Amino acid sequence: MKIIRKDEAITGTNSDKCKTIEYSFGDKDIDIGVATITGRYPESGYCVNLVSKELVYILDGSGKLCFEDQTIEFSQDDAFLIENNEKYYWETNYCKVSMTCSPAWSPEQYKVVE
């Protein structure tokens, strides 16, 4: 069993509209993070995880998750699975989400595309 306390988690930012808290257990197969998103993220284009699947649970707030071919409205307590290589962006005034990635997320496998 492993535990990471909140004060041990790594805080970061993807942009001024996306603040993150990462809980990395050093396990290559899975990790978890929390993001607070306040606006369109990314500001233009789409996010894409080249390797990881992302299991997302909405802790608070509401908005839209926009894919190339569909838009999904979400609110608190909804969950969805984003497959690797799916292109998407967030549209929200405010939401806080828990994201579990498998295999574990890494900056090298993530990019923003137009």
PyMOL commands that set and color helices and strands:
alter all, ss='L'
color gray80, all
select helices_A, chain A and resi 6-8+107-109
alter helices_A, ss='H'
color red, helices_A
select strands_A, chain A and resi 10-15+18-23+31-37+46-49+53-67+71-75+79-82+88-102+110-113
alter strands_A, ss='S'
color yellow, strands_A
deselect
rebuild
show_as cartoon
